[in-house]
Amino acid sequence: MAEPALDRRDARAEFNAWSCSSGKCGLVNLQNETWDWVMSYREKSTFTSTPEMIYGGDGQYIGGSCCGGFSVYGFCPGESKPNSRLHFNTFYQIAGEQLSFFDDGGFERRTVERGANPIPDSSNFCSVFEGRVRPFLTEVFYSGHYELSPVTLPSVLKDLHDSTALIMTTETTTPKNSGFGNGGGVIHYLDCRSLVLIGIDPEGFGQNLVKIYHSAIFEKWVEF
């Protein structure tokens, strides 16, 4: 006879109880502590991401035209290509992610992205100076509920002997419809200071996404 399916709420309680009885810590954070993102990487890939990593840090060149001393983002009359270009100090950074889990099955999350976007239509293509950029800092707050569920690993991960998946369902974001998702993953490692999640091939290319978090005292990140 097949065993009855384990209710996900029971799984959450059982997992946290096992963590405590084994001398480890569960997902639920101690007061004033959060899980702070440290690193992500894809297996079988060169992709790695950390809060310190800057994407596109060399900036970019964008073409425009200088038409008799008048700057145009485009072509001069009668021309078919730009006659000038400017360098723009653009970049993108995922500056941080924090997770907090609660006994009632709820979670809160915070992400920060920062960077600079080019403003070529406000730049002077008759100048030798840099093009104008618009810096941004996007801070997003999320809330939702999480579940711990038994999981059967694909054959390529059988050697890990992991058996529990963290499923995160986001219900609200502030500002609305902003930020980026995090659906959780298979719990590969968990103790009082470290959490490692494995997303099973989230983009469909046969590459699992490993996400590493470290428990830390909550503090507001410096805003640049």
N, C-alpha and C positions, 0 to 999 in steps of 0.2 A: 504494500500500500504506500502510495506517495505521501511524503511528509507534508503537513499543511504549510502554506506559504507564510513566511514571517512578515507580519505587519511592519511597515517602514517605521512607524513610531516606536514599536517594540525594538526594532533593530537599532534605532538611535539610542534608546535607553540602555540596551544591552551593551552596545559598543562603548558608551561612556562609562558604564559600570565596570566593564572589563579593563578599561584603561586605568581607572582608579585602583582597582583591586590588584593590578599587576605592577603597581608602583609608577605607572606612567600617567600622563594627563590626557583628558579627552579634548574634543574640539572646542568646547565651551571655554571662553577666555576667563582668566582671573580678572578681578576688578581693575579697570584702567589699563588693561593690556589688549593688544591687537595682534593679529597675524600680519606681519609686514612682508610684502613681496620682495624677494632677493634676486631671483633669476628664473628665466624660462629658456628652454632649449628644445629643439626637435631632434628626435632620434633619426639616424641616417641622413642627417642634414647638417649644414654649417650654421644654421640659424641659431643665434643666441641673443637674448635680450635681458638687460638689467636696468635698474632705475638710472644708472649713470650714463647709459649708452645714448649717444647722439646720432640720429639718422640724418643723412644728407648734410653733414657738418661743413662740407666744402662749399655749400651754397649752390647756386645755379646761374647760368647766363641766359638772358632773354633778349631777343632781337627787337629792334625798333628802328626809327629813322630820325635823322636830323635834316629838316627840309628848310634850307636857307635860314638857319638859326632858330627854327621853330621845331620843337620836339613832338614826335608823333609815335604812338604805339601802333605801328603798322607800317605802311609804305608811303613814300612821297608820291604826289600826283604823277601819274605816268610811269611809275616804277612797279616792278613785280616782285621785289624782295627788299628786306631791310638793308639799310646802309650803315647800321651801327648796332652795338649790343652793350649791355651793362651787366655787371655782376651783382647778384642779390644775395645777401647773407641770410638765406633761408635754412631752416632745420626743423627737426621734429624729435620730441623726446617723450616717452612714457615715464614720467618722473616718479610715479609711485602708485601703489595699491595697498589698501588695508582692509582686512576682514575681521569681523567680530561675530561670534556665534553665541546664542543664548539657549538656556535650558528649555524654553518653551517652543523651540524649533524655528525661531526667527533668526535672521542675520542682518547685519548692516555692512555696507561696503563703501569705500571711498577711493576714487581714482583721481590722479592729476596728470594732465598732458600739457606740454608747453612747446612752443616753437615760434616760428616767424613765417608769414606768408608774403609773397612778392606783391607789390602794387605797381605794376609796370605803367598803367595809364596815368599815374601821378608822378612818374619818374622823368628825369631830364636826359633824353638820349643824345643831347648835344653836349653833355657834361662828361668829364673824365671820372667823376665820383661814382660811388656805389648807387645802385637803384634803391628805392625806398621799400621798406618792409613793414608789415604790421605784426608786431609780437602778440602772442596770445598765451593765456594761462587758463586752462579749462579744468575746473574742479567739479566733480559730479558725486552726488551721494545716492546710494541705492539701498533699498530694503526689500525683504522677501522672506521666504521660508526655505529651510533645507531639510533633506531627508537622508538617512543612511540606509542603504539597501544592499542585500547580498548581490554579488556580481559574478558572472562566469567570464573569465578572461579568454581572449583569443589565444590561439595556439602559440603565437610568437611571444606571449607574456606569461605562459604557464610556469616558467621557472621562478617567477617572482613570488608565487604562492599568496598573492593578495586576494582578498575575498569581499571587501566592502567598498562600495562606491558612495561618494558624497554627491548628492544631487541638489544644486542650488537653483531656485526659481525666483527670478527678480520680479517684483510686483510694482515697485515705484522707482522712479529716478527723478532727481532734482539737480539741474533743470530737466524738464520733461523731454523724453525722446533724445537724450544725449548720452555720451559715454560709450563704453564698449562692454560686451558681455563676458560673463564667467559662469559657466554651467557646472563647475566643480570638476570631478574626476575620480579615478580610483585612488583610494588612500594607500600609498605605497609605504609611507613612513610617518610615524607620529610619536613624539614624546613631548616633554614639557616645553621644549624650546624650538622644535622644528616640525614642519609639516611639508610633506612632499606629495603632490597630486599628479596623476598621469591621465591626461586626456587621450582617449583611444581614437586615434586617427581623426581629429576633428575637422580636417579639411579634405579628407578623402584621397590623400596621396600616399597612404601607407606609412605616414610619419606620426608617431605618437608625440604629444606635447607634454613635457615634464615641467611642472611649476613648483618652485621651492619658496617656502615662507619661513620667517623667523619670528618667534614671539617677542614682543617688545612693549615697553611702557608707552602708552598712547601720548603722542605729542604732535602738535600741528606742524606740518612741514613748512619750511621756509618758502615763502612765495617770492619768486624772482621778479 
